[in-house]
Amino acid sequence: MQSTPVLHLKDLSVAFRGVRVVKGVTLTVPPGEAVGIIGETGSGKSTVARSILGLLPEETAEIGFSEYQVEGKPISRSAIPSLRGGKIAMIFQDPLSYLNPIMRIDKQIAESVQLHGKDENVDRRVSELLDLVRLPVSRKSSYPHELSGGMRQRVLIAIAIACRPRLLIADEPTTALDVTTQAKVLDLLRDIRAAFGTSLLLISHDLGVISALCEKIYVMRHGEFLESGSIDTVFGNPQSTYTSTLLEADRLLLDENGRFKTFEGDQTW
């Protein structure tokens, strides 16, 4: 018997001032699994992620879908904000853009606990979360600028998991980090999944990051999903020229002229 998906989103379309940037994509995240969305910058990956939580500006974004279900329950557009933090949470790409620079990190984590988990012992939960993301309790009174990039990303993770969401969306969580710190953050996400059975939707342009964490992948270009399937299937036997080219670029393969392989841009995009 097939398990009910944590998230099922069908025929999602997004337009900004009449220009369609996401074109009828369908996305399913099974319980406890990690699903990746891969594609070049500007393909629409982050727009899909933000649409799931209703984070796009209402005055410019037109969002439509035929189905939106969380754990089998239909979700209306007006109910999407109520999912934030509790059912679904998000880790953003640049911690300095999302952390308050004049607020200590323990207060920022506590704010999330208070907002979504009103019955929690806030101080105890903040300490638990710092331990979970492997930050010393001695840093709880630090401001964001006093922490390294990896530590700031851990603070964002602590805020995101504060109320035990069923689905964690990670939008390019390791882009600005060095290789060693990137590996530690990926290990942390892997451990959180194992410990709590949390589903993960990972957005990235890095095939190595996706293959390290995910069981399933969607390949995105120009606002559409070109193909999807298990990591082994898509990477082992890609069905689109675009996916093949991404894999060749990732492997640093050279063409007949001794240059790195690329694909032609689309001037209509």
C-alpha positions in Angstrom: 0.0 0.0 0.0 1.4 3.3 -1.1 2.0 5.9 1.7 0.2 9.3 1.5 2.6 12.0 0.3 3.6 14.7 2.7 3.2 17.1 -0.2 1.4 16.8 -3.5 1.2 19.8 -5.8 -0.4 19.5 -9.2 -0.3 21.9 -12.2 1.5 24.7 -10.3 1.9 27.9 -12.5 3.4 31.2 -11.5 3.4 34.4 -13.5 5.0 37.8 -12.7 3.1 40.7 -14.3 1.8 38.3 -17.0 5.0 36.5 -17.7 4.8 32.8 -16.9 8.0 31.6 -15.1 6.6 28.3 -13.8 4.5 26.3 -16.2 2.2 23.7 -14.8 4.6 21.6 -12.8 3.5 18.7 -10.6 5.6 17.7 -7.5 5.2 14.9 -5.0 7.3 14.4 -1.8 6.8 11.0 -0.1 6.9 10.7 3.7 10.4 10.5 5.1 12.1 10.9 1.7 14.4 13.5 0.2 13.5 15.0 -3.1 15.7 17.3 -5.1 15.0 19.9 -7.8 18.0 20.6 -10.0 18.5 23.2 -12.7 20.5 26.2 -13.7 20.1 29.6 -12.1 16.8 31.2 -13.3 15.1 27.9 -14.1 12.3 28.5 -11.5 13.4 26.2 -8.7 13.2 28.8 -5.9 10.0 30.2 -7.3 8.4 26.7 -6.8 9.8 26.5 -3.3 8.4 29.9 -2.3 5.1 29.1 -3.9 4.6 26.1 -1.7 4.6 28.4 1.4 2.9 31.4 -0.2 6.0 33.6 0.1 5.8 35.3 -3.3 4.6 39.0 -3.4 0.9 39.0 -3.9 1.0 42.3 -5.8 3.2 40.9 -8.6 2.8 37.1 -8.5 -0.1 35.2 -10.0 -0.2 31.6 -8.6 -2.4 28.8 -9.8 -2.7 25.1 -9.1 -5.3 22.4 -9.6 -4.4 20.4 -6.4 -2.5 21.2 -3.2 -2.5 18.4 -0.6 -0.5 18.1 2.6 -0.6 14.6 4.1 -3.6 13.8 1.9 -5.6 16.9 3.0 -6.6 19.5 0.4 -5.2 22.9 1.1 -6.8 26.1 -0.2 -4.8 29.1 -1.2 -6.0 31.1 1.9 -4.8 28.2 4.2 -1.2 28.1 2.9 0.2 30.6 5.4 -1.0 28.4 8.3 1.3 25.7 7.1 4.4 27.7 7.8 6.6 26.6 10.6 4.3 23.8 11.7 3.7 21.5 8.8 6.3 22.9 6.4 9.4 25.0 7.1 12.1 26.5 4.9 15.8 27.0 5.1 16.9 30.0 3.0 20.0 30.4 0.9 21.6 33.5 2.6 21.4 33.6 6.4 22.5 37.2 6.6 19.4 38.2 4.5 17.0 36.4 6.8 18.5 36.8 10.3 17.8 40.0 12.2 21.3 41.6 12.6 20.4 43.4 15.8 18.7 40.4 17.5 20.6 37.7 19.4 20.3 34.2 17.9 18.6 32.7 20.9 15.8 35.3 20.7 15.3 34.6 17.0 15.0 30.9 17.6 12.7 31.5 20.6 10.5 33.7 18.4 9.8 30.7 16.1 9.1 28.4 19.1 6.7 31.0 20.6 4.9 31.6 17.3 4.3 27.9 16.3 4.7 26.0 19.6 2.9 27.9 22.3 2.9 25.0 24.8 6.7 24.6 24.7 9.1 25.5 27.4 10.8 28.1 25.2 14.2 28.3 27.0 14.5 24.5 27.1 13.5 24.1 23.5 16.1 26.7 22.4 18.8 24.8 24.2 17.6 21.6 22.6 17.7 23.1 19.2 21.2 24.5 19.6 22.3 21.1 20.6 20.5 19.5 17.6 22.3 21.7 15.1 25.6 21.3 17.0 26.0 24.9 18.1 27.7 25.5 21.5 25.2 26.9 24.1 27.9 29.5 24.8 27.0 31.1 21.4 23.3 31.6 22.2 23.8 35.2 23.0 25.7 35.9 19.8 24.5 38.2 17.1 24.6 36.9 13.5 27.6 38.9 12.5 29.6 37.3 15.3 29.1 33.8 13.7 30.7 32.1 10.8 28.7 31.3 7.6 28.3 27.7 8.7 27.1 28.7 12.2 24.6 31.2 10.7 23.2 28.4 8.4 22.8 26.2 11.5 20.8 28.9 13.2 18.5 29.0 10.2 18.1 25.3 10.4 17.3 25.5 14.1 14.6 28.1 13.4 13.2 25.9 10.6 13.0 22.7 12.7 11.8 24.5 15.9 8.3 23.1 15.7 9.0 19.7 14.2 7.7 20.3 10.6 6.8 17.3 8.5 8.5 18.8 5.4 11.7 20.8 5.4 12.4 22.9 2.2 16.1 23.8 1.8 16.8 26.4 -0.9 20.4 26.2 -1.9 21.5 25.8 1.8 25.2 25.3 1.1 25.8 27.7 -1.8 27.9 30.3 0.1 29.9 27.8 2.2 33.3 26.2 1.8 33.5 22.5 0.9 34.3 21.4 4.5 31.4 23.4 6.0 29.1 22.4 3.2 29.8 18.7 4.1 28.9 19.4 7.8 25.6 21.1 6.9 24.7 18.2 4.6 25.5 15.7 7.4 23.3 17.7 9.7 20.4 17.6 7.3 20.9 13.9 6.9 20.9 13.3 10.7 17.7 15.4 11.1 15.9 13.3 8.6 17.1 10.1 10.2 16.2 11.2 13.7 12.8 12.7 13.1 11.5 11.2 9.8 11.3 14.6 8.3 10.8 14.8 4.5 13.2 17.1 2.6 12.7 19.1 -0.6 16.2 20.2 -1.6 16.7 23.0 -4.2 20.1 23.1 -5.8 22.1 23.6 -9.0 24.8 21.3 -7.5 24.4 17.7 -8.7 26.8 16.5 -6.0 24.7 17.9 -3.2 21.5 16.5 -4.7 23.0 13.0 -5.2 24.4 13.0 -1.6 21.1 13.6 0.0 18.2 12.8 -2.3 16.4 9.6 -3.4 14.3 11.3 -6.1 15.0 14.2 -8.4 13.1 16.6 -10.7 15.1 18.3 -13.5 13.9 21.8 -14.2 14.5 24.2 -17.1 12.6 27.3 -18.3 9.9 26.8 -15.6 9.1 23.2 -16.5 10.1 19.8 -15.2 11.8 18.0 -18.1 12.1 14.6 -16.3 11.9 13.0 -12.9 12.6 9.8 -11.2 15.1 8.1 -8.8 18.6 9.5 -8.6 20.0 6.3 -10.2 17.5 6.3 -13.0 17.8 10.0 -14.0 21.6 10.2 -13.6 22.2 6.7 -15.0 19.9 7.0 -18.0 18.9 10.7 -18.6 16.0 11.1 -21.0 16.6 14.8 -21.9 19.6 16.4 -23.7 19.6 19.1 -21.0 20.0 16.5 -18.2 22.8 14.8 -20.1 24.6 18.1 -20.6 24.3 19.0 -16.9 25.9 15.7 -16.0 28.7 16.2 -18.6 29.4 19.7 -17.2 29.4 18.3 -13.7 32.0 15.7 -14.7 34.1 18.4 -16.4 34.1 16.5 -19.7 35.7 18.2 -22.7 34.3 18.4 -26.3 36.1 17.6 -29.5 37.8 21.1 -29.3 39.1 20.5 -25.8 36.6 22.9 -24.3 34.2 22.2 -21.4 30.8 21.0 -22.8 28.0 23.6 -22.7 24.5 24.0 -24.2 23.1 26.8 -26.3 21.1 29.4 -24.5 17.5 30.1 -25.4 17.0 33.8 -26.3 13.3 33.5 -25.9 13.6 32.9 -22.2 
